[in-house]
Amino acid sequence: MTDLVVTEDKIIERILTMELVRVTERAAVASAKLRGRGNEKAADQAAVDAMRRELNKLPIDGTIVIGEGERDEAPMLYIGEKVGTKKGPKVDIAVDPLEGTTLCAKDMPGSIAVMAMAQAGTLLYAPDVYMDKIAIGPGYPKGIVDLDAPVEDNIHALARAKGVKANEITALVMDRPRHADLIAKLRALGCSIRLITDGDVVGVIQCAETAKTGIDIYLGIGGAPEGVLAAGALRCVGGQMQGRLILDTPEKVARAATMGVKEPKKKYDLLDLASGDTVVAATGVTDGALLKGVKFSGDIIETETIVYRSLTGTVRRILGEHRELTKFHLD
Ligand code: VTB
């Protein structure tokens, strides 16, 4: 199912797959302690601190390619920051220490701690701008939907391939005013629309698990960093995705250019977003469709983590039981 286009030199040490679990677990636990406190910044900072501490213990020579922002606006996990012990392979790291900060601050479903690791130079250096995205799950002919095709054509093509009517297709869309036109078109087709308030990393992943989630297609505009993280997971399960950065001001075009984006209007395919052996790990912070949130029960802290590895197509779910007595949260 997975696309084995990765050359030998792009394979990362598989032991690192398991190492990512600790990183997202700890970020999730740290932010979960601030669930429902109405303080997005504090919850995010807790996740950032914990993630950075754990990343720096890994035997990697890592560079943050997607992080908390540029150096001047983010003191930690900024784009370009070096992480790890430096005694190991050169890798790209993409992080969203707390994806869905609002969800966490309001104790609503769907916030996660998520990161991706891949061989250096294989993840898109996406600036923190919007990305127009389209994604479907595995099992469809390649190119059946296209970011530039009218939404009606995409839905009809997908419905035909699935052997259903257009009004039996379910699309996942972020509930934003910018999607009014898209939503109206989907409504006119009679599609079912699952609207989400935040968290489109999971949103994209959900369209690859149609049998479980009922979602056939992800459509609309979300964050570009989230797009790259989701692409890493889709590479593993074998779906299709396209994305285009929304660089609608000369400043954004210039900033993207400094990050290596030469064609501002380029339509990125899954393999442009994540071309190497990519590992993605996510731990639930609040309960959600993909993962259970962190559970505090007495001295025991329970976590659920999912890890995707594109090279092998392996998806692992890891339940953790952590004991605070062992100073889990300390160095
Ligand atoms: C999404 C979503 C995030 O930002 O990418 C979105 O995954 C995009 O930005 O959880 P807007 O909120 O401006 O629409 C989040 O909602 C928050 O980071």
py3Dmol code that shows the C-alpha trace and the ligand (Angstrom):
import py3Dmol

protein = """\
ATOM      1  CA  MET A   1       0.000   0.000   0.000  1.00  0.00           C
ATOM      2  CA  THR A   2       2.763   2.399   0.903  1.00  0.00           C
ATOM      3  CA  ASP A   3       4.752   4.007  -1.902  1.00  0.00           C
ATOM      4  CA  LEU A   4       8.245   2.595  -1.653  1.00  0.00           C
ATOM      5  CA  VAL A   5      10.047   5.366  -3.472  1.00  0.00           C
ATOM      6  CA  VAL A   6      12.512   5.969  -0.687  1.00  0.00           C
ATOM      7  CA  THR A   7      16.117   5.305  -1.489  1.00  0.00           C
ATOM      8  CA  GLU A   8      18.437   3.624   0.999  1.00  0.00           C
ATOM      9  CA  ASP A   9      20.033   6.896   2.068  1.00  0.00           C
ATOM     10  CA  LYS A  10      16.665   8.340   3.005  1.00  0.00           C
ATOM     11  CA  ILE A  11      15.759   5.661   5.513  1.00  0.00           C
ATOM     12  CA  ILE A  12      15.954   6.790   9.104  1.00  0.00           C
ATOM     13  CA  GLU A  13      17.000   4.437  11.860  1.00  0.00           C
ATOM     14  CA  ARG A  14      13.884   2.566  12.809  1.00  0.00           C
ATOM     15  CA  ILE A  15      14.666   2.622  16.493  1.00  0.00           C
ATOM     16  CA  LEU A  16      13.911   6.339  16.327  1.00  0.00           C
ATOM     17  CA  THR A  17      10.300   5.495  15.510  1.00  0.00           C
ATOM     18  CA  MET A  18       9.784   4.450  19.095  1.00  0.00           C
ATOM     19  CA  GLU A  19      11.745   7.365  20.478  1.00  0.00           C
ATOM     20  CA  LEU A  20       9.191   9.821  19.165  1.00  0.00           C
ATOM     21  CA  VAL A  21       6.578   8.336  21.439  1.00  0.00           C
ATOM     22  CA  ARG A  22       8.265   9.702  24.528  1.00  0.00           C
ATOM     23  CA  VAL A  23       8.446  13.133  23.022  1.00  0.00           C
ATOM     24  CA  THR A  24       4.765  13.485  22.199  1.00  0.00           C
ATOM     25  CA  GLU A  25       3.693  11.661  25.388  1.00  0.00           C
ATOM     26  CA  ARG A  26       5.457  14.172  27.547  1.00  0.00           C
ATOM     27  CA  ALA A  27       4.237  17.162  25.621  1.00  0.00           C
ATOM     28  CA  ALA A  28       0.705  15.818  25.902  1.00  0.00           C
ATOM     29  CA  VAL A  29       0.938  15.207  29.647  1.00  0.00           C
ATOM     30  CA  ALA A  30       2.398  18.663  30.275  1.00  0.00           C
ATOM     31  CA  SER A  31      -0.369  20.435  28.378  1.00  0.00           C
ATOM     32  CA  ALA A  32      -3.095  18.141  29.697  1.00  0.00           C
ATOM     33  CA  LYS A  33      -2.312  19.449  33.161  1.00  0.00           C
ATOM     34  CA  LEU A  34      -3.595  22.783  31.876  1.00  0.00           C
ATOM     35  CA  ARG A  35      -6.693  21.444  30.141  1.00  0.00           C
ATOM     36  CA  GLY A  36      -9.783  23.555  30.573  1.00  0.00           C
ATOM     37  CA  ARG A  37      -7.938  26.448  32.219  1.00  0.00           C
ATOM     38  CA  GLY A  38      -8.776  28.892  29.449  1.00  0.00           C
ATOM     39  CA  ASN A  39      -5.106  29.702  28.984  1.00  0.00           C
ATOM     40  CA  GLU A  40      -3.984  28.704  25.504  1.00  0.00           C
ATOM     41  CA  LYS A  41      -0.564  30.246  25.852  1.00  0.00           C
ATOM     42  CA  ALA A  42       0.285  28.435  29.078  1.00  0.00           C
ATOM     43  CA  ALA A  43      -0.897  25.090  27.722  1.00  0.00           C
ATOM     44  CA  ASP A  44       1.124  25.572  24.542  1.00  0.00           C
ATOM     45  CA  GLN A  45       4.218  26.672  26.470  1.00  0.00           C
ATOM     46  CA  ALA A  46       4.021  23.593  28.706  1.00  0.00           C
ATOM     47  CA  ALA A  47       3.883  21.377  25.625  1.00  0.00           C
ATOM     48  CA  VAL A  48       6.763  23.242  23.963  1.00  0.00           C
ATOM     49  CA  ASP A  49       8.997  22.989  27.049  1.00  0.00           C
ATOM     50  CA  ALA A  50       8.367  19.287  27.487  1.00  0.00           C
ATOM     51  CA  MET A  51       8.778  18.509  23.806  1.00  0.00           C
ATOM     52  CA  ARG A  52      12.015  20.401  23.546  1.00  0.00           C
ATOM     53  CA  ARG A  53      13.453  18.752  26.650  1.00  0.00           C
ATOM     54  CA  GLU A  54      12.699  15.304  25.241  1.00  0.00           C
ATOM     55  CA  LEU A  55      13.850  16.107  21.722  1.00  0.00           C
ATOM     56  CA  ASN A  56      17.201  17.197  23.060  1.00  0.00           C
ATOM     57  CA  LYS A  57      17.736  13.763  24.591  1.00  0.00           C
ATOM     58  CA  LEU A  58      17.382  11.976  21.255  1.00  0.00           C
ATOM     59  CA  PRO A  59      20.479  10.666  19.454  1.00  0.00           C
ATOM     60  CA  ILE A  60      19.862  12.831  16.404  1.00  0.00           C
ATOM     61  CA  ASP A  61      21.314  15.824  14.642  1.00  0.00           C
ATOM     62  CA  GLY A  62      17.949  17.451  14.153  1.00  0.00           C
ATOM     63  CA  THR A  63      16.747  20.707  12.656  1.00  0.00           C
ATOM     64  CA  ILE A  64      13.300  22.118  13.301  1.00  0.00           C
ATOM     65  CA  VAL A  65      11.780  22.786   9.888  1.00  0.00           C
ATOM     66  CA  ILE A  66       8.257  23.345  11.146  1.00  0.00           C
ATOM     67  CA  GLY A  67       7.942  24.779  14.604  1.00  0.00           C
ATOM     68  CA  GLU A  68       6.638  27.540  16.745  1.00  0.00           C
ATOM     69  CA  GLY A  69       7.605  30.275  14.283  1.00  0.00           C
ATOM     70  CA  GLU A  70      10.648  32.270  13.286  1.00  0.00           C
ATOM     71  CA  ARG A  71      13.450  32.769  15.763  1.00  0.00           C
ATOM     72  CA  ASP A  72      12.412  36.320  16.685  1.00  0.00           C
ATOM     73  CA  GLU A  73       8.853  35.329  17.510  1.00  0.00           C
ATOM     74  CA  ALA A  74       9.486  31.952  19.155  1.00  0.00           C
ATOM     75  CA  PRO A  75      12.152  31.505  21.783  1.00  0.00           C
ATOM     76  CA  MET A  76      11.914  27.734  21.564  1.00  0.00           C
ATOM     77  CA  LEU A  77      11.419  25.156  18.847  1.00  0.00           C
ATOM     78  CA  TYR A  78      11.779  27.926  16.305  1.00  0.00           C
ATOM     79  CA  ILE A  79      12.344  27.114  12.663  1.00  0.00           C
ATOM     80  CA  GLY A  80      16.033  26.408  12.208  1.00  0.00           C
ATOM     81  CA  GLU A  81      16.669  25.441  15.843  1.00  0.00           C
ATOM     82  CA  LYS A  82      18.979  22.483  16.277  1.00  0.00           C
ATOM     83  CA  VAL A  83      17.724  19.691  18.500  1.00  0.00           C
ATOM     84  CA  GLY A  84      19.059  16.378  19.739  1.00  0.00           C
ATOM     85  CA  THR A  85      22.427  15.240  21.043  1.00  0.00           C
ATOM     86  CA  LYS A  86      23.977  15.880  17.586  1.00  0.00           C
ATOM     87  CA  LYS A  87      25.388  12.360  17.774  1.00  0.00           C
ATOM     88  CA  GLY A  88      23.168  10.704  15.242  1.00  0.00           C
ATOM     89  CA  PRO A  89      21.561  11.028  11.835  1.00  0.00           C
ATOM     90  CA  LYS A  90      20.721  14.386  10.305  1.00  0.00           C
ATOM     91  CA  VAL A  91      16.959  14.682  10.409  1.00  0.00           C
ATOM     92  CA  ASP A  92      14.204  17.213   9.753  1.00  0.00           C
ATOM     93  CA  ILE A  93      11.798  17.717  12.605  1.00  0.00           C
ATOM     94  CA  ALA A  94       8.280  19.150  12.312  1.00  0.00           C
ATOM     95  CA  VAL A  95       6.442  19.867  15.530  1.00  0.00           C
ATOM     96  CA  ASP A  96       3.079  21.066  16.668  1.00  0.00           C
ATOM     97  CA  PRO A  97       3.540  20.592  20.420  1.00  0.00           C
ATOM     98  CA  LEU A  98      -0.115  21.376  21.045  1.00  0.00           C
ATOM     99  CA  GLU A  99      -2.280  21.118  17.930  1.00  0.00           C
ATOM    100  CA  GLY A 100      -5.627  22.605  18.915  1.00  0.00           C
ATOM    101  CA  THR A 101      -4.562  24.946  21.733  1.00  0.00           C
ATOM    102  CA  THR A 102      -8.108  26.326  21.944  1.00  0.00           C
ATOM    103  CA  LEU A 103      -9.503  22.816  22.234  1.00  0.00           C
ATOM    104  CA  CYS A 104      -7.149  22.131  25.134  1.00  0.00           C
ATOM    105  CA  ALA A 105      -7.847  25.458  26.852  1.00  0.00           C
ATOM    106  CA  LYS A 106     -11.581  24.797  26.586  1.00  0.00           C
ATOM    107  CA  ASP A 107     -11.219  21.075  27.352  1.00  0.00           C
ATOM    108  CA  MET A 108     -12.917  20.204  24.077  1.00  0.00           C
ATOM    109  CA  PRO A 109     -12.251  17.046  22.043  1.00  0.00           C
ATOM    110  CA  GLY A 110      -9.412  16.711  19.573  1.00  0.00           C
ATOM    111  CA  SER A 111      -6.240  18.375  20.850  1.00  0.00           C
ATOM    112  CA  ILE A 112      -3.028  16.413  20.327  1.00  0.00           C
ATOM    113  CA  ALA A 113       0.736  16.726  20.680  1.00  0.00           C
ATOM    114  CA  VAL A 114       2.215  15.841  17.306  1.00  0.00           C
ATOM    115  CA  MET A 115       5.568  15.696  15.555  1.00  0.00           C
ATOM    116  CA  ALA A 116       7.208  14.244  12.491  1.00  0.00           C
ATOM    117  CA  MET A 117      10.778  13.192  11.804  1.00  0.00           C
ATOM    118  CA  ALA A 118      12.323  12.450   8.448  1.00  0.00           C
ATOM    119  CA  GLN A 119      15.689  12.357   6.784  1.00  0.00           C
ATOM    120  CA  ALA A 120      17.200  15.842   6.448  1.00  0.00           C
ATOM    121  CA  GLY A 121      15.864  17.767   3.479  1.00  0.00           C
ATOM    122  CA  THR A 122      12.785  15.634   2.901  1.00  0.00           C
ATOM    123  CA  LEU A 123      10.050  17.600   4.699  1.00  0.00           C
ATOM    124  CA  LEU A 124       8.687  20.760   3.123  1.00  0.00           C
ATOM    125  CA  TYR A 125       9.942  23.831   4.939  1.00  0.00           C
ATOM    126  CA  ALA A 126       6.468  25.303   5.177  1.00  0.00           C
ATOM    127  CA  PRO A 127       6.136  28.820   6.513  1.00  0.00           C
ATOM    128  CA  ASP A 128       3.365  29.426   9.007  1.00  0.00           C
ATOM    129  CA  VAL A 129       0.773  30.434   6.435  1.00  0.00           C
ATOM    130  CA  TYR A 130      -2.436  28.872   5.219  1.00  0.00           C
ATOM    131  CA  MET A 131      -2.529  25.951   2.839  1.00  0.00           C
ATOM    132  CA  ASP A 132      -5.368  24.966   0.538  1.00  0.00           C
ATOM    133  CA  LYS A 133      -5.702  21.206   0.872  1.00  0.00           C
ATOM    134  CA  ILE A 134      -7.504  18.240  -0.555  1.00  0.00           C
ATOM    135  CA  ALA A 135      -7.076  14.719   0.753  1.00  0.00           C
ATOM    136  CA  ILE A 136      -8.662  11.317   0.320  1.00  0.00           C
ATOM    137  CA  GLY A 137      -7.892   7.900   1.719  1.00  0.00           C
ATOM    138  CA  PRO A 138      -6.202   4.889   0.117  1.00  0.00           C
ATOM    139  CA  GLY A 139      -7.661   2.597  -2.515  1.00  0.00           C
ATOM    140  CA  TYR A 140      -8.587   5.142  -5.216  1.00  0.00           C
ATOM    141  CA  PRO A 141      -6.952   5.552  -8.635  1.00  0.00           C
ATOM    142  CA  LYS A 142      -4.206   8.140  -8.544  1.00  0.00           C
ATOM    143  CA  GLY A 143      -5.254  11.667  -9.431  1.00  0.00           C
ATOM    144  CA  ILE A 144      -8.960  11.011  -9.064  1.00  0.00           C
ATOM    145  CA  VAL A 145      -9.392  14.328  -7.255  1.00  0.00           C
ATOM    146  CA  ASP A 146      -7.467  17.512  -7.894  1.00  0.00           C
ATOM    147  CA  LEU A 147      -6.993  20.686  -5.914  1.00  0.00           C
ATOM    148  CA  ASP A 148      -7.661  22.770  -9.017  1.00  0.00           C
ATOM    149  CA  ALA A 149     -10.773  20.947 -10.173  1.00  0.00           C
ATOM    150  CA  PRO A 150     -14.217  22.306  -9.291  1.00  0.00           C
ATOM    151  CA  VAL A 151     -15.492  20.793  -6.058  1.00  0.00           C
ATOM    152  CA  GLU A 152     -18.447  19.293  -7.930  1.00  0.00           C
ATOM    153  CA  ASP A 153     -16.092  17.361 -10.259  1.00  0.00           C
ATOM    154  CA  ASN A 154     -14.073  16.051  -7.328  1.00  0.00           C
ATOM    155  CA  ILE A 155     -17.134  14.856  -5.440  1.00  0.00           C
ATOM    156  CA  HIS A 156     -18.660  13.203  -8.518  1.00  0.00           C
ATOM    157  CA  ALA A 157     -15.369  11.489  -9.387  1.00  0.00           C
ATOM    158  CA  LEU A 158     -14.938  10.240  -5.855  1.00  0.00           C
ATOM    159  CA  ALA A 159     -18.535   9.047  -5.625  1.00  0.00           C
ATOM    160  CA  ARG A 160     -18.187   7.195  -8.938  1.00  0.00           C
ATOM    161  CA  ALA A 161     -15.003   5.494  -7.798  1.00  0.00           C
ATOM    162  CA  LYS A 162     -16.610   4.536  -4.514  1.00  0.00           C
ATOM    163  CA  GLY A 163     -19.750   3.307  -6.253  1.00  0.00           C
ATOM    164  CA  VAL A 164     -22.094   5.650  -4.400  1.00  0.00           C
ATOM    165  CA  LYS A 165     -24.082   8.797  -5.167  1.00  0.00           C
ATOM    166  CA  ALA A 166     -22.629  12.249  -4.561  1.00  0.00           C
ATOM    167  CA  ASN A 167     -25.024  12.760  -1.678  1.00  0.00           C
ATOM    168  CA  GLU A 168     -23.556   9.733   0.056  1.00  0.00           C
ATOM    169  CA  ILE A 169     -20.126  11.366   0.287  1.00  0.00           C
ATOM    170  CA  THR A 170     -19.029  12.886   3.589  1.00  0.00           C
ATOM    171  CA  ALA A 171     -16.566  15.762   3.525  1.00  0.00           C
ATOM    172  CA  LEU A 172     -14.626  17.146   6.457  1.00  0.00           C
ATOM    173  CA  VAL A 173     -14.221  20.921   6.418  1.00  0.00           C
ATOM    174  CA  MET A 174     -13.024  23.451   8.973  1.00  0.00           C
ATOM    175  CA  ASP A 175     -15.878  25.623  10.170  1.00  0.00           C
ATOM    176  CA  ARG A 176     -14.627  28.998   8.996  1.00  0.00           C
ATOM    177  CA  PRO A 177     -16.263  31.905   7.124  1.00  0.00           C
ATOM    178  CA  ARG A 178     -13.641  31.454   4.381  1.00  0.00           C
ATOM    179  CA  HIS A 179     -15.306  28.145   3.533  1.00  0.00           C
ATOM    180  CA  ALA A 180     -18.826  29.546   2.999  1.00  0.00           C
ATOM    181  CA  ASP A 181     -18.667  29.014  -0.764  1.00  0.00           C
ATOM    182  CA  LEU A 182     -17.176  25.532  -0.479  1.00  0.00           C
ATOM    183  CA  ILE A 183     -19.800  24.527   2.064  1.00  0.00           C
ATOM    184  CA  ALA A 184     -22.615  25.904  -0.107  1.00  0.00           C
ATOM    185  CA  LYS A 185     -21.383  23.863  -3.071  1.00  0.00           C
ATOM    186  CA  LEU A 186     -21.147  20.701  -0.988  1.00  0.00           C
ATOM    187  CA  ARG A 187     -24.646  21.343   0.372  1.00  0.00           C
ATOM    188  CA  ALA A 188     -25.957  21.784  -3.176  1.00  0.00           C
ATOM    189  CA  LEU A 189     -24.553  18.347  -4.000  1.00  0.00           C
ATOM    190  CA  GLY A 190     -26.316  16.947  -0.957  1.00  0.00           C
ATOM    191  CA  CYS A 191     -23.074  15.847   0.679  1.00  0.00           C
ATOM    192  CA  SER A 192     -22.803  15.375   4.391  1.00  0.00           C
ATOM    193  CA  ILE A 193     -20.301  17.808   5.919  1.00  0.00           C
ATOM    194  CA  ARG A 194     -18.511  17.206   9.168  1.00  0.00           C
ATOM    195  CA  LEU A 195     -17.464  20.617  10.404  1.00  0.00           C
ATOM    196  CA  ILE A 196     -14.555  20.900  12.805  1.00  0.00           C
ATOM    197  CA  THR A 197     -13.543  23.960  14.794  1.00  0.00           C
ATOM    198  CA  ASP A 198      -9.813  23.145  14.952  1.00  0.00           C
ATOM    199  CA  GLY A 199      -7.386  20.315  14.482  1.00  0.00           C
ATOM    200  CA  ASP A 200      -7.033  19.575  10.820  1.00  0.00           C
ATOM    201  CA  VAL A 201      -4.020  17.292  11.223  1.00  0.00           C
ATOM    202  CA  VAL A 202      -6.441  14.728  12.582  1.00  0.00           C
ATOM    203  CA  GLY A 203      -9.022  15.936  10.058  1.00  0.00           C
ATOM    204  CA  VAL A 204      -6.835  14.903   7.133  1.00  0.00           C
ATOM    205  CA  ILE A 205      -5.864  11.628   8.786  1.00  0.00           C
ATOM    206  CA  GLN A 206      -9.546  10.827   9.325  1.00  0.00           C
ATOM    207  CA  CYS A 207     -10.250  10.803   5.606  1.00  0.00           C
ATOM    208  CA  ALA A 208      -7.794   7.910   5.297  1.00  0.00           C
ATOM    209  CA  GLU A 209      -9.811   5.810   7.724  1.00  0.00           C
ATOM    210  CA  THR A 210     -13.189   6.051   6.047  1.00  0.00           C
ATOM    211  CA  ALA A 211     -14.530   2.778   7.411  1.00  0.00           C
ATOM    212  CA  LYS A 212     -13.903   3.973  10.943  1.00  0.00           C
ATOM    213  CA  THR A 213     -14.666   7.669  10.620  1.00  0.00           C
ATOM    214  CA  GLY A 214     -17.181   7.905   7.790  1.00  0.00           C
ATOM    215  CA  ILE A 215     -15.103  10.697   6.206  1.00  0.00           C
ATOM    216  CA  ASP A 216     -14.407  10.395   2.467  1.00  0.00           C
ATOM    217  CA  ILE A 217     -12.609  13.626   1.707  1.00  0.00           C
ATOM    218  CA  TYR A 218     -10.916  16.569   3.406  1.00  0.00           C
ATOM    219  CA  LEU A 219     -11.406  19.928   1.699  1.00  0.00           C
ATOM    220  CA  GLY A 220     -10.476  23.489   2.465  1.00  0.00           C
ATOM    221  CA  ILE A 221      -7.909  25.802   3.934  1.00  0.00           C
ATOM    222  CA  GLY A 222      -5.981  25.124   7.132  1.00  0.00           C
ATOM    223  CA  GLY A 223      -2.476  25.704   8.407  1.00  0.00           C
ATOM    224  CA  ALA A 224       0.465  24.774   6.161  1.00  0.00           C
ATOM    225  CA  PRO A 225       2.503  23.253   9.013  1.00  0.00           C
ATOM    226  CA  GLU A 226      -0.477  21.060   9.867  1.00  0.00           C
ATOM    227  CA  GLY A 227      -0.586  20.039   6.205  1.00  0.00           C
ATOM    228  CA  VAL A 228       2.964  18.703   6.286  1.00  0.00           C
ATOM    229  CA  LEU A 229       2.366  16.795   9.516  1.00  0.00           C
ATOM    230  CA  ALA A 230      -0.776  15.218   8.103  1.00  0.00           C
ATOM    231  CA  ALA A 231       1.036  14.369   4.860  1.00  0.00           C
ATOM    232  CA  GLY A 232       3.575  12.352   6.849  1.00  0.00           C
ATOM    233  CA  ALA A 233       0.801  10.194   8.262  1.00  0.00           C
ATOM    234  CA  LEU A 234      -0.946   9.841   4.893  1.00  0.00           C
ATOM    235  CA  ARG A 235       2.335   8.690   3.332  1.00  0.00           C
ATOM    236  CA  CYS A 236       2.110   5.796   5.745  1.00  0.00           C
ATOM    237  CA  VAL A 237      -1.501   4.770   5.250  1.00  0.00           C
ATOM    238  CA  GLY A 238      -1.444   5.451   1.539  1.00  0.00           C
ATOM    239  CA  GLY A 239      -3.984   8.186   0.850  1.00  0.00           C
ATOM    240  CA  GLN A 240      -3.692  11.048  -1.630  1.00  0.00           C
ATOM    241  CA  MET A 241      -3.218  14.704  -0.802  1.00  0.00           C
ATOM    242  CA  GLN A 242      -2.438  17.964  -2.549  1.00  0.00           C
ATOM    243  CA  GLY A 243      -1.729  21.328  -1.015  1.00  0.00           C
ATOM    244  CA  ARG A 244      -0.882  24.855  -2.099  1.00  0.00           C
ATOM    245  CA  LEU A 245       0.586  27.528   0.153  1.00  0.00           C
ATOM    246  CA  ILE A 246      -1.499  30.676   0.308  1.00  0.00           C
ATOM    247  CA  LEU A 247       1.074  33.393  -0.182  1.00  0.00           C
ATOM    248  CA  ASP A 248      -1.228  36.331  -0.757  1.00  0.00           C
ATOM    249  CA  THR A 249       1.101  39.207   0.084  1.00  0.00           C
ATOM    250  CA  PRO A 250       4.567  40.097  -1.248  1.00  0.00           C
ATOM    251  CA  GLU A 251       5.870  39.713   2.333  1.00  0.00           C
ATOM    252  CA  LYS A 252       4.645  36.136   2.535  1.00  0.00           C
ATOM    253  CA  VAL A 253       6.126  35.319  -0.864  1.00  0.00           C
ATOM    254  CA  ALA A 254       9.456  36.802   0.208  1.00  0.00           C
ATOM    255  CA  ARG A 255       9.437  34.972   3.530  1.00  0.00           C
ATOM    256  CA  ALA A 256       8.583  31.687   1.866  1.00  0.00           C
ATOM    257  CA  ALA A 257      11.417  32.271  -0.599  1.00  0.00           C
ATOM    258  CA  THR A 258      13.896  32.502   2.268  1.00  0.00           C
ATOM    259  CA  MET A 259      12.692  29.058   3.292  1.00  0.00           C
ATOM    260  CA  GLY A 260      13.352  27.648  -0.148  1.00  0.00           C
ATOM    261  CA  VAL A 261       9.917  28.065  -1.739  1.00  0.00           C
ATOM    262  CA  LYS A 262      10.836  29.058  -5.277  1.00  0.00           C
ATOM    263  CA  GLU A 263       7.419  28.619  -6.878  1.00  0.00           C
ATOM    264  CA  PRO A 264       4.862  30.388  -4.671  1.00  0.00           C
ATOM    265  CA  LYS A 265       1.885  28.879  -6.528  1.00  0.00           C
ATOM    266  CA  LYS A 266       3.207  25.325  -6.647  1.00  0.00           C
ATOM    267  CA  LYS A 267       0.723  22.541  -6.129  1.00  0.00           C
ATOM    268  CA  TYR A 268       2.388  20.145  -3.756  1.00  0.00           C
ATOM    269  CA  ASP A 269       1.748  16.456  -3.908  1.00  0.00           C
ATOM    270  CA  LEU A 270       2.075  14.102  -0.970  1.00  0.00           C
ATOM    271  CA  LEU A 271       5.652  13.340  -1.966  1.00  0.00           C
ATOM    272  CA  ASP A 272       6.537  17.044  -2.195  1.00  0.00           C
ATOM    273  CA  LEU A 273       5.271  17.570   1.328  1.00  0.00           C
ATOM    274  CA  ALA A 274       7.073  14.563   2.782  1.00  0.00           C
ATOM    275  CA  SER A 275       9.392  12.725   0.415  1.00  0.00           C
ATOM    276  CA  GLY A 276      11.455  10.551   2.718  1.00  0.00           C
ATOM    277  CA  ASP A 277      10.969   7.831   5.284  1.00  0.00           C
ATOM    278  CA  THR A 278       8.702   9.851   7.537  1.00  0.00           C
ATOM    279  CA  VAL A 279       7.675   8.999  11.067  1.00  0.00           C
ATOM    280  CA  VAL A 280       4.765  10.813  12.660  1.00  0.00           C
ATOM    281  CA  ALA A 281       3.762  10.458  16.298  1.00  0.00           C
ATOM    282  CA  ALA A 282       0.735  11.964  18.010  1.00  0.00           C
ATOM    283  CA  THR A 283      -0.489  11.668  21.589  1.00  0.00           C
ATOM    284  CA  GLY A 284      -3.999  12.687  22.614  1.00  0.00           C
ATOM    285  CA  VAL A 285      -4.298  15.622  25.004  1.00  0.00           C
ATOM    286  CA  THR A 286      -8.079  15.793  25.190  1.00  0.00           C
ATOM    287  CA  ASP A 287     -10.241  12.839  24.094  1.00  0.00           C
ATOM    288  CA  GLY A 288     -10.775  12.869  20.351  1.00  0.00           C
ATOM    289  CA  ALA A 289     -11.786  10.906  17.289  1.00  0.00           C
ATOM    290  CA  LEU A 290      -8.289   9.523  16.745  1.00  0.00           C
ATOM    291  CA  LEU A 291      -6.892   9.274  20.259  1.00  0.00           C
ATOM    292  CA  LYS A 292      -7.929   9.189  23.881  1.00  0.00           C
ATOM    293  CA  GLY A 293      -6.757  12.134  25.929  1.00  0.00           C
ATOM    294  CA  VAL A 294      -4.401  11.981  28.871  1.00  0.00           C
ATOM    295  CA  LYS A 295      -6.048  10.410  31.916  1.00  0.00           C
ATOM    296  CA  PHE A 296      -4.867  11.251  35.401  1.00  0.00           C
ATOM    297  CA  SER A 297      -5.853   8.609  37.904  1.00  0.00           C
ATOM    298  CA  GLY A 298      -4.096   8.787  41.219  1.00  0.00           C
ATOM    299  CA  ASP A 299      -0.385   8.359  40.707  1.00  0.00           C
ATOM    300  CA  ILE A 300      -0.866   6.919  37.257  1.00  0.00           C
ATOM    301  CA  ILE A 301      -1.039   8.938  34.085  1.00  0.00           C
ATOM    302  CA  GLU A 302      -2.369   7.155  31.017  1.00  0.00           C
ATOM    303  CA  THR A 303      -1.575   8.214  27.474  1.00  0.00           C
ATOM    304  CA  GLU A 304      -2.498   6.993  24.011  1.00  0.00           C
ATOM    305  CA  THR A 305      -0.105   7.544  21.136  1.00  0.00           C
ATOM    306  CA  ILE A 306      -0.250   6.646  17.464  1.00  0.00           C
ATOM    307  CA  VAL A 307       2.922   6.314  15.416  1.00  0.00           C
ATOM    308  CA  TYR A 308       3.064   6.133  11.625  1.00  0.00           C
ATOM    309  CA  ARG A 309       6.101   5.096   9.630  1.00  0.00           C
ATOM    310  CA  SER A 310       5.840   5.714   5.912  1.00  0.00           C
ATOM    311  CA  LEU A 311       8.553   3.323   4.765  1.00  0.00           C
ATOM    312  CA  THR A 312       6.840   0.233   6.109  1.00  0.00           C
ATOM    313  CA  GLY A 313       3.264   1.469   6.423  1.00  0.00           C
ATOM    314  CA  THR A 314       3.216   0.404  10.045  1.00  0.00           C
ATOM    315  CA  VAL A 315       0.774   2.123  12.378  1.00  0.00           C
ATOM    316  CA  ARG A 316       1.256   1.532  16.079  1.00  0.00           C
ATOM    317  CA  ARG A 317      -0.982   2.493  18.931  1.00  0.00           C
ATOM    318  CA  ILE A 318       0.839   2.694  22.205  1.00  0.00           C
ATOM    319  CA  LEU A 319      -0.864   2.923  25.562  1.00  0.00           C
ATOM    320  CA  GLY A 320       1.385   4.388  28.227  1.00  0.00           C
ATOM    321  CA  GLU A 321       1.065   4.170  31.983  1.00  0.00           C
ATOM    322  CA  HIS A 322       3.311   6.660  33.675  1.00  0.00           C
ATOM    323  CA  ARG A 323       3.967   7.084  37.352  1.00  0.00           C
ATOM    324  CA  GLU A 324       4.567  10.547  38.674  1.00  0.00           C
ATOM    325  CA  LEU A 325       6.363   8.972  41.619  1.00  0.00           C
ATOM    326  CA  THR A 326       9.201   8.139  39.261  1.00  0.00           C
ATOM    327  CA  LYS A 327       9.589  11.829  38.480  1.00  0.00           C
ATOM    328  CA  PHE A 328       8.318  11.147  34.971  1.00  0.00           C
ATOM    329  CA  HIS A 329       8.035  14.819  34.279  1.00  0.00           C
ATOM    330  CA  LEU A 330      11.575  15.668  35.316  1.00  0.00           C
ATOM    331  CA  ASP A 331      14.832  15.403  33.425  1.00  0.00           C
TER     332      ASP A 331
END
"""
ligand_1 = """\
18
VTB
C -5.832 24.599 11.429
C -5.984 23.721 12.641
C -5.410 24.287 13.909
O -5.454 26.463 12.929
O -4.726 24.351 10.669
C -6.104 26.083 11.752
O -5.422 22.462 12.433
C -5.899 27.058 10.642
O -5.997 28.406 11.033
O -5.807 23.486 15.010
P -7.325 29.226 11.471
O -7.642 28.848 12.897
O -6.922 30.665 11.338
O -8.437 28.851 10.585
C -5.842 25.737 14.084
O -7.258 25.807 14.218
C -5.200 26.324 15.329
O -3.830 26.253 15.268
"""
view = py3Dmol.view(width=600, height=400)
view.addModel(protein, "pdb")
view.setStyle({"model": 0}, {"cartoon": {"style": "trace"}})
view.addModel(ligand_1, "xyz")
view.setStyle({"model": 1}, {"stick": {}})
view.zoomTo()
view.show()
